[in-house]
Amino acid sequence: MEINKIKTTILQQTKKFRSPLLKTLSILLLILVWHVLVTTARAGIYDIPGFGISSLPTPIETWHGFIDSLFTQQIGPITRYGTILHISYSLGRVLIAFMIALTIGIPLGLAIGYSPTANNMFNPSVHLIRNIPPIAWIPIAIFLIGIGWLRPIFIVFIGVIFPLILNTVYGVQSVDKRLIEIAKTLGASKLQILQKVIIPSALPSIVNGMKIGIGIGWMTIVAAEMLIESRIGIGYFIWERGRIGQYPQMVAGMIMTGIVGLTISKAIEETKNKVIKWQ
């Protein structure tokens, strides 16, 4: 009996550490493949026409580029902002757009999902506009918005709001109709049904919309800062470093955007698991 308990404990510990180990090995394998591809291309072992793989930085060169670009530097009369400042500005823009999208998207999604009248009024327009890529709105942002720092925020808002609306609508429409009928039988008003039944039941879907929306928003801010002359932001940093040929810093910036995006997604997932305990 004691031996079986020991075996069970060993199996549990093995499963506990297996997943993080495999994830770490996956990242290390990616870095190794990257290093081998670049170094062998530089050595002339292979050549793919049309692909300048030998011009890419190695992982070690990228690491040095990452360290060199972290902090703001004053080079003569030129101030070169570090990636920490660039990412801070980008995160700030995404957060502002996200909060505006929450304020508009969740009430609109609740209305469309709960009210047939609101559904008929707004749903066709939502489905039409949501199929326009956020980046396609950049010319409109440039022509119509006179305040430069608002333009990237507007583009991110477009990227965030539609996943939020659609997931909220789906959550409302997926509520068990029996719960609504029971609430009506007990004399609950429409507002009480919305507050006590529909919103709690739809909350998991709403949080999924938040997760998807902020992920799209983070990708969108990078593209918006590349195309809109903002002069600061991680997208501008990546574009500018590539333009002047500082490829290690460019690739380091790209990797940092991936890490930040993953961190945001994990943070929302952890919040969901703690807040929505019945899921």
Secondary structure as UniProt FT lines:
FT   HELIX           2..42
FT   TURN            43..44
FT   TURN            49..50
FT   HELIX           53..55
FT   HELIX           59..68
FT   STRAND          73..75
FT   TURN            76..77
FT   STRAND          78..80
FT   HELIX           83..114
FT   HELIX           116..130
FT   HELIX           134..137
FT   HELIX           138..144
FT   TURN            148..149
FT   HELIX           150..173
FT   HELIX           177..185
FT   TURN            186..187
FT   HELIX           190..193
FT   HELIX           194..198
FT   HELIX           199..227
FT   TURN            228..229
FT   HELIX           234..243
FT   TURN            244..245
FT   HELIX           247..275
FT   TURN            277..278
//
